[in-house]
């Protein structure tokens, strides 16, 4: 990629994007500019990745073609509004602020700006992220493909309509928390059965990762894959019976519906 890339803010998620981008070789470090309010952090990022350290958010906006806004959601609109005039005319601004809509971003930047709203999740930190991208009408197909390539450098990415952003929150943005709880619960049961805790976490986590990989790579319905594990009269179908009896699937669905409703409520705040 020949375009220059900028980062305004670079917390955990911003660093995941930066690290994935550099590691993929899509862009050379000398074509990346980074600004955070902490000069020490800017210096550390320069030392680690070889990127250009900027002295201000305005400098990043002026120097680059694709700008990641990676500041906290609560200050995203104000931060972008303060530097709106510094962006180049054809710059693409990519916000990773949860809950900040395209309309709010356009209100801060101007309605003539190319804007993409992205929602990566925390597994991005280990190159296994899932990111949704929602672009406004001014972003070209080629620019969307460039953005997808960036996010796919540390996981998977798909374009979604903004109207389904709340399901994205439920099934991807918030979902790692439910999965971590499931892993913890399985490990607790294994510990009760006598397995050392560190080993229990490894077995449980690997089972979840491997099962997810089977869904993604075989193309089979999750129910079909479940049935493949359930031998007649065996141990697995006994566990499945108890999960169904205790309302496992209903609890997951109800939790996600509540999560989506909360996401919608926060987006109107």
PyMOL commands that set and color helices and strands:
alter all, ss='L'
color gray80, all
select helices_A, chain A and resi 12-24+29-31+39-49+57-63+73-82+84-86+102-109+122-126+141-154+162-173+175-192+197-218+222-229+235-245+248-267
alter helices_A, ss='H'
color red, helices_A
select strands_A, chain A and resi 5-8+32-35+52-53+66-69+92-95+114-119+129-135+155-159
alter strands_A, ss='S'
color yellow, strands_A
deselect
rebuild
show_as cartoon
